Amino acid sequence: MTPETLLRAAFEAAIEAARAENCVPGWLPSPPRGRTLVVGAGKAAAAMALAFDRHWQADLAGVVVTATGHAQRCPRIEVLEAAHPIPTAAGLQAAERILQLVEGLTGQDLVVCLLSGGGSALLPLPAHGLALAEKQLVTNLLLRSGATIGEINCVRRHLSRIKGGRLAAACHPARLVTLAISDVPGDAPLDIASGPTVPDPTTCADALAVLERHDIDVPSRVVEALRRGEWESVKPGDPRLGASEYQVVAAPWQSLEAAARLARANGVTPWVLSDRLEGEARVVGCDMAVIVADVLREGQPVRPPCLLLSGGETTVTVRGHGRGGRNVEFLLAFGMALGANGNVFALAGDTDGVDGMEAVAGAVWRPDTLLRAAALRLDPRRFLDDNDAHSFFRALGDSVVTGPTRTNVNDFRAVLVLPDVSRG
């Protein structure tokens, strides 16, 4: 394989490992005496619903919501579409449909909840007294603030009528089984789709602290309601969650391991740095350049040829006029810090096929990227400062476009370091 072919194949292997058909069927629960209902939300929700539908032998009905362009037809489960990452009325209506579907269940019934990344934005059912427009405003400000996904979801849980355990409470007394594809560092159920089926130990005060810490100017009614604890979520120990089970069926580390196996099969030593890297994307990119420099100079922590793999969810504080994209911002900062080097290739992309606000998964860095940029009079520093790395890589023809992958285990970063033949 050529270096770029290897990188793209590793990315494809990571995505394939997280496809619903490969990870959902092994976790089907036992059929109930009563009804079986499927609900769910996320970019993988339609694919998960289809996999469940194909392998479930008993009666079945349900509704799930996925991002626009990610839908698949399911024989027995209705699939709705809504916008992501800024919530819309379509998502609100889908959330209402889901709550209506689980009304009036008995202890003989089973609810299977299928969750994946993107579920938070796709279930935007505002708290009582909160308008959708206000929820949209807060979401947009949070996404641009540089807040971590844990901080963002803490706020989301406390501005919702379905997140933070509220969906699980609505299913009571039915048995509830959640199958989740994780897109968050550490695979915490509380942060996958903002935890609609698990208890929430955080409080309204915690949500308010996030808004204050990032200096987010939200409507006064939001601040007042949080101060009063008016929108508190479902807490640990709530008896309505007693019949609830939770299983992560696919996680970032599994996808990184799939990429690692492909590297080994091609004679390249893989090194999985972490599946939970967080922080400002450009800072993580510069840190990665330091690691690569050590590999090139000292052969540490691994000798070339090697593939350095990492996942997680970095953040972008948008201060410029671009549309962000944490993977391309990571990659541009990484390449600038590394400088021209004939031995290093890299790929960074989001496994759902959408990086930031663009329908582009990510991009590739080549040894000649800076030279080609100079020939086109593209100033990488200007693009980075403007949070516009997508435009930089698009101009070079180096974008990675997958289309909707219908799964999501978050960021994928692969840096291929080849031996320096000039030293040989």
C-alpha positions as CSV (number, residue, x, y, z in Angstrom):
1,M,0.0,0.0,0.0
2,T,1.1,3.6,-0.5
3,P,1.2,5.7,2.6
4,E,-2.0,7.5,1.9
5,T,-3.8,4.3,0.9
6,L,-2.8,2.8,4.2
7,L,-4.1,5.8,6.1
8,R,-7.4,5.7,4.3
9,A,-7.7,1.9,4.8
10,A,-7.1,2.3,8.5
11,F,-9.8,5.0,8.7
12,E,-12.2,2.7,6.9
13,A,-11.3,-0.2,9.2
14,A,-12.1,2.0,12.2
15,I,-15.5,2.9,10.7
16,E,-16.3,-0.7,9.8
17,A,-15.6,-1.9,13.3
18,A,-18.4,0.4,14.6
19,R,-21.0,-0.3,12.0
20,A,-24.3,-1.3,13.6
21,E,-24.7,-4.6,11.7
22,N,-21.3,-5.7,13.2
23,C,-22.0,-4.7,16.8
24,V,-25.8,-4.7,17.6
25,P,-26.9,-8.3,16.9
26,G,-24.7,-9.8,19.6
27,W,-26.5,-7.8,22.3
28,L,-30.2,-8.5,21.6
29,P,-32.1,-8.9,24.9
30,S,-34.5,-11.8,25.6
31,P,-38.1,-11.2,24.3
32,P,-40.7,-10.0,26.8
33,R,-44.1,-11.4,27.6
34,G,-45.6,-8.2,26.5
35,R,-44.8,-5.6,23.8
36,T,-41.4,-4.7,22.4
37,L,-40.8,-1.1,21.5
38,V,-37.7,0.4,20.0
39,V,-36.8,4.1,20.4
40,G,-33.5,5.9,19.8
41,A,-31.5,8.8,18.5
42,G,-28.2,9.5,16.9
43,K,-26.3,9.4,13.7
44,A,-26.2,5.6,13.9
45,A,-29.8,5.2,15.1
46,A,-31.3,4.2,11.7
47,A,-28.5,1.7,11.1
48,M,-28.9,0.3,14.6
49,A,-32.7,0.1,14.2
50,L,-32.3,-1.8,10.9
51,A,-29.8,-4.3,12.4
52,F,-32.1,-4.8,15.4
53,D,-35.1,-5.2,13.1
54,R,-33.4,-7.8,10.9
55,H,-32.4,-10.0,13.9
56,W,-35.4,-9.6,16.2
57,Q,-37.7,-12.6,15.7
58,A,-40.7,-11.4,17.8
59,D,-43.2,-8.6,17.3
60,L,-41.7,-5.1,17.1
61,A,-42.7,-1.5,16.7
62,G,-40.9,1.8,17.3
63,V,-39.5,5.1,16.2
64,V,-35.9,6.5,16.0
65,V,-34.5,9.8,14.9
66,T,-31.3,10.3,13.0
67,A,-29.4,13.1,11.3
68,T,-30.5,14.3,7.9
69,G,-29.0,12.1,5.2
70,H,-28.3,9.2,7.7
71,A,-31.7,7.5,7.4
72,Q,-32.3,3.9,6.3
73,R,-35.6,2.2,5.8
74,C,-36.6,-0.2,8.5
75,P,-39.6,-2.6,8.0
76,R,-41.0,-2.3,11.5
77,I,-39.4,0.8,13.0
78,E,-40.2,4.3,11.8
79,V,-37.1,6.4,11.0
80,L,-37.3,10.2,11.3
81,E,-34.7,12.8,10.3
82,A,-33.7,16.0,12.0
83,A,-30.8,18.5,11.8
84,H,-27.5,18.3,13.6
85,P,-25.7,19.9,15.5
86,I,-28.1,22.8,16.0
87,P,-31.5,21.3,17.0
88,T,-34.6,22.0,15.0
89,A,-38.4,21.6,15.3
90,A,-38.1,18.2,13.5
91,G,-36.0,16.9,16.4
92,L,-38.4,18.4,19.0
93,Q,-41.3,16.6,17.3
94,A,-39.4,13.3,17.2
95,A,-38.6,13.6,20.9
96,E,-42.3,14.2,21.6
97,R,-43.2,11.1,19.4
98,I,-40.8,9.0,21.4
99,L,-42.3,10.0,24.8
100,Q,-45.8,9.4,23.5
101,L,-44.8,5.9,22.3
102,V,-43.6,4.8,25.7
103,E,-46.7,6.0,27.7
104,G,-48.8,3.5,29.5
105,L,-46.3,0.6,29.5
106,T,-46.5,-2.3,31.9
107,G,-43.9,-4.5,33.7
108,Q,-44.4,-7.1,31.0
109,D,-43.2,-4.8,28.2
110,L,-39.7,-4.2,26.9
111,V,-38.2,-0.9,25.6
112,V,-35.0,-1.0,23.6
113,C,-33.3,2.4,23.3
114,L,-30.7,2.7,20.6
115,L,-28.3,5.6,21.2
116,S,-25.3,7.0,19.4
117,G,-23.4,10.2,18.9
118,G,-25.5,13.1,17.8
119,G,-28.4,12.0,19.9
120,S,-28.3,15.1,22.1
121,A,-29.0,17.5,19.2
122,L,-31.6,15.1,17.7
123,L,-33.7,15.0,20.9
124,P,-34.1,18.8,21.6
125,L,-37.2,18.7,23.9
126,P,-36.8,22.0,25.8
127,A,-37.5,22.1,29.6
128,H,-40.9,23.5,30.6
129,G,-40.9,27.3,30.0
130,L,-38.0,27.2,27.6
131,A,-38.5,27.9,23.8
132,L,-36.7,25.9,21.1
133,A,-35.1,29.2,19.8
134,E,-33.5,29.6,23.2
135,K,-32.3,26.0,23.2
136,Q,-30.8,26.6,19.8
137,L,-29.0,29.8,21.0
138,V,-27.5,28.1,24.0
139,T,-26.4,25.1,21.9
140,N,-24.7,27.3,19.3
141,L,-22.9,29.3,22.0
142,L,-21.7,26.1,23.8
143,L,-20.4,24.6,20.6
144,R,-18.4,27.7,19.8
145,S,-17.1,28.2,23.3
146,G,-14.4,25.6,23.6
147,A,-16.4,23.7,26.3
148,T,-15.7,20.0,26.6
149,I,-18.4,17.5,25.5
150,G,-19.0,16.7,29.2
151,E,-19.6,20.3,30.0
152,I,-21.9,20.8,27.0
153,N,-23.9,17.7,27.9
154,C,-24.3,18.8,31.5
155,V,-26.0,21.9,30.3
156,R,-28.1,20.0,27.7
157,R,-29.4,17.6,30.4
158,H,-30.7,20.4,32.5
159,L,-32.5,22.2,29.7
160,S,-34.4,19.1,28.6
161,R,-37.5,17.1,29.2
162,I,-36.1,13.8,27.8
163,K,-32.3,13.8,28.6
164,G,-30.7,13.1,32.0
165,G,-32.7,10.0,32.8
166,R,-36.1,11.4,31.9
167,L,-36.7,9.0,29.0
168,A,-36.0,6.0,31.4
169,A,-38.4,7.4,33.9
170,A,-41.1,7.7,31.2
171,C,-40.6,4.0,30.3
172,H,-41.3,2.8,33.9
173,P,-42.4,0.2,34.8
174,A,-41.3,-1.5,31.6
175,R,-37.9,-3.2,31.3
176,L,-35.5,-0.9,29.6
177,V,-32.4,-2.0,27.7
178,T,-30.1,0.6,26.1
179,L,-27.7,-0.3,23.4
180,A,-25.2,2.5,22.7
181,I,-22.4,3.3,20.2
182,S,-20.1,5.5,22.2
183,D,-18.8,8.8,20.8
184,V,-17.4,10.2,24.0
185,P,-14.1,9.9,25.8
186,G,-14.4,7.3,28.5
187,D,-17.7,5.9,27.1
188,A,-19.6,7.4,30.0
189,P,-23.4,6.6,29.5
190,L,-24.2,10.0,31.0
191,D,-22.6,11.7,28.0
192,I,-23.7,9.5,25.2
193,A,-26.7,11.4,23.7
194,S,-26.7,13.3,27.1
195,G,-27.9,10.2,29.0
196,P,-31.6,10.0,28.4
197,T,-31.8,6.5,30.0
198,V,-29.3,6.8,32.9
199,P,-29.4,8.8,36.2
200,D,-27.6,12.1,36.3
201,P,-25.5,13.0,39.4
202,T,-24.9,16.5,38.1
203,T,-27.1,19.4,39.1
204,C,-28.6,22.6,37.8
205,A,-25.9,24.4,39.7
206,D,-23.3,22.4,37.8
207,A,-24.9,23.5,34.5
208,L,-24.9,27.1,35.6
209,A,-21.3,26.9,36.5
210,V,-20.4,25.7,33.0
211,L,-22.2,28.7,31.4
212,E,-20.4,31.0,33.8
213,R,-17.0,29.4,33.3
214,H,-17.1,29.9,29.6
215,D,-18.7,33.3,29.8
216,I,-21.8,32.3,27.8
217,D,-24.5,34.9,27.8
218,V,-27.8,33.0,27.9
219,P,-31.4,34.3,28.3
220,S,-32.1,35.4,31.8
221,R,-34.9,32.9,32.2
222,V,-32.3,30.1,31.8
223,V,-30.1,31.5,34.5
224,E,-33.0,32.0,36.9
225,A,-34.4,28.5,36.3
226,L,-31.0,26.9,36.9
227,R,-30.4,28.9,40.1
228,R,-33.8,27.7,41.4
229,G,-33.1,24.1,40.5
230,E,-36.3,24.2,38.5
231,W,-35.1,21.8,35.7
232,E,-33.4,19.1,37.8
233,S,-32.7,15.8,36.2
234,V,-33.4,12.2,37.4
235,K,-30.9,11.3,40.1
236,P,-29.2,8.0,41.1
237,G,-31.4,5.8,43.2
238,D,-34.6,6.9,41.5
239,P,-36.8,3.8,41.7
240,R,-38.1,4.4,38.2
241,L,-34.7,3.4,36.8
242,G,-34.6,0.1,38.6
243,A,-35.5,-2.1,35.6
244,S,-32.9,-0.4,33.3
245,E,-29.9,-2.1,31.7
246,Y,-27.1,-0.4,29.6
247,Q,-24.6,-1.8,27.2
248,V,-22.0,0.0,25.1
249,V,-21.9,-2.2,21.9
250,A,-19.2,-0.2,20.1
251,A,-16.5,2.2,21.5
252,P,-13.6,4.3,20.1
253,W,-10.9,1.9,21.4
254,Q,-12.4,-1.0,19.4
255,S,-12.1,1.1,16.2
256,L,-8.6,2.1,17.0
257,E,-7.7,-1.6,17.5
258,A,-9.2,-2.4,14.1
259,A,-6.9,0.2,12.5
260,A,-4.0,-1.2,14.5
261,R,-4.6,-4.7,13.2
262,L,-4.6,-3.4,9.6
263,A,-1.3,-1.7,10.2
264,R,0.3,-4.8,11.6
265,A,-0.9,-6.8,8.6
266,N,0.9,-4.3,6.4
267,G,4.2,-4.5,8.3
268,V,3.7,-1.2,10.2
269,T,3.9,-1.1,14.0
270,P,0.9,0.5,15.5
271,W,0.9,2.5,18.7
272,V,-2.5,3.5,20.2
273,L,-1.8,6.6,22.2
274,S,-5.3,7.0,23.7
275,D,-8.9,6.8,22.7
276,R,-9.9,9.8,24.9
277,L,-7.7,12.8,24.0
278,E,-9.4,16.1,24.7
279,G,-8.4,19.7,24.7
280,E,-8.1,22.5,22.1
281,A,-7.6,20.8,18.7
282,R,-4.7,23.0,17.7
283,V,-2.9,22.4,21.0
284,V,-3.4,18.6,20.7
285,G,-2.0,18.9,17.1
286,C,1.1,20.7,18.4
287,D,1.6,18.1,21.1
288,M,1.3,15.3,18.5
289,A,4.0,17.0,16.4
290,V,6.3,16.8,19.5
291,I,5.7,13.1,19.8
292,V,6.4,12.5,16.1
293,A,9.6,14.5,16.5
294,D,10.7,12.1,19.2
295,V,9.8,9.1,17.1
296,L,11.9,10.5,14.2
297,R,14.9,11.5,16.4
298,E,15.0,8.8,19.1
299,G,12.7,6.0,17.9
300,Q,10.5,6.6,21.0
301,P,7.9,5.5,22.0
302,V,8.1,3.3,18.8
303,R,10.4,3.0,15.9
304,P,9.4,3.7,12.3
305,P,7.7,2.5,10.3
306,C,4.9,3.1,12.7
307,L,1.3,4.3,12.9
308,L,0.4,6.5,15.8
309,L,-3.3,6.2,16.5
310,S,-5.6,8.3,18.7
311,G,-9.2,9.1,19.3
312,G,-11.4,11.2,21.7
313,E,-13.0,14.5,21.2
314,T,-11.1,17.7,21.0
315,T,-12.7,21.1,20.9
316,V,-12.4,24.3,18.9
317,T,-13.0,27.7,20.3
318,V,-14.3,29.5,17.2
319,R,-12.9,33.1,17.2
320,G,-12.6,33.5,13.4
321,H,-15.0,33.4,10.5
322,G,-14.6,29.8,9.6
323,R,-16.8,26.9,10.4
324,G,-14.4,25.0,12.7
325,G,-13.9,21.3,12.3
326,R,-11.8,19.9,15.1
327,N,-10.1,17.2,13.0
328,V,-8.9,19.5,10.3
329,E,-7.9,22.1,12.8
330,F,-5.9,19.5,14.6
331,L,-4.3,18.4,11.4
332,L,-3.4,21.9,10.2
333,A,-1.8,22.8,13.6
334,F,0.0,19.5,13.6
335,G,1.5,20.0,10.1
336,M,2.5,23.6,10.8
337,A,4.3,22.5,14.0
338,L,6.0,19.6,12.4
339,G,7.2,21.5,9.3
340,A,8.2,20.0,6.0
341,N,9.1,16.4,6.5
342,G,9.3,13.7,3.9
343,N,8.7,10.9,6.3
344,V,5.3,11.8,7.8
345,F,1.8,11.4,6.5
346,A,-1.3,11.9,8.6
347,L,-5.1,11.6,8.4
348,A,-7.6,13.1,10.8
349,G,-11.3,12.6,10.5
350,D,-14.6,12.2,12.3
351,T,-16.0,8.7,12.0
352,D,-19.5,9.9,11.3
353,G,-18.3,11.6,8.1
354,V,-19.0,15.2,9.4
355,D,-16.3,17.3,10.9
356,G,-17.6,20.4,12.6
357,M,-20.3,22.1,10.4
358,E,-19.0,20.6,7.2
359,A,-20.2,17.4,5.3
360,V,-16.5,16.5,5.1
361,A,-15.0,13.8,7.4
362,G,-11.5,15.4,7.6
363,A,-8.3,15.7,5.6
364,V,-4.9,14.2,4.8
365,W,-1.5,15.7,5.5
366,R,1.3,14.8,3.1
367,P,5.0,15.6,3.1
368,D,4.5,18.2,0.4
369,T,1.4,19.9,1.8
370,L,3.3,23.1,2.8
371,L,5.1,23.3,-0.5
372,R,1.8,22.9,-2.5
373,A,0.1,25.5,-0.3
374,A,3.0,27.9,-0.9
375,A,2.7,27.4,-4.6
376,L,-1.0,28.3,-4.4
377,R,-0.2,31.3,-2.1
378,L,-2.2,29.7,0.7
379,D,-1.1,31.0,4.1
380,P,-1.8,28.1,6.6
381,R,-1.5,30.5,9.6
382,R,-4.3,32.7,8.3
383,F,-6.6,29.7,7.8
384,L,-5.8,28.4,11.3
385,D,-6.4,31.8,12.9
386,D,-9.7,32.0,11.1
387,N,-10.8,28.5,12.2
388,D,-11.1,27.8,8.4
389,A,-8.9,24.7,8.0
390,H,-11.6,23.0,5.8
391,S,-11.1,25.7,3.2
392,F,-7.3,25.2,3.3
393,F,-7.5,21.4,2.7
394,R,-10.3,21.8,0.2
395,A,-8.1,24.1,-1.9
396,L,-5.3,21.5,-2.0
397,G,-7.7,18.7,-2.9
398,D,-6.8,16.9,0.4
399,S,-10.3,16.7,2.0
400,V,-11.5,13.2,3.1
401,V,-15.1,12.8,2.1
402,T,-16.9,9.6,3.1
403,G,-20.6,10.7,3.0
404,P,-22.8,9.6,6.0
405,T,-21.2,6.6,7.6
406,R,-24.2,5.9,9.8
407,T,-22.0,5.3,12.8
408,N,-20.0,7.6,15.2
409,V,-17.2,6.7,17.5
410,N,-15.8,10.2,17.2
411,D,-12.4,11.5,16.2
412,F,-9.9,9.3,14.4
413,R,-6.3,10.4,14.0
414,A,-3.5,8.4,12.3
415,V,0.0,9.6,11.8
416,L,2.3,7.4,9.7
417,V,6.0,7.8,10.3
418,L,8.3,6.2,7.8
419,P,12.0,5.4,8.3
420,D,14.5,8.2,7.4
421,V,16.4,6.5,4.5
422,S,18.9,9.4,4.5
423,R,20.3,8.1,7.8
424,G,20.7,4.6,6.4
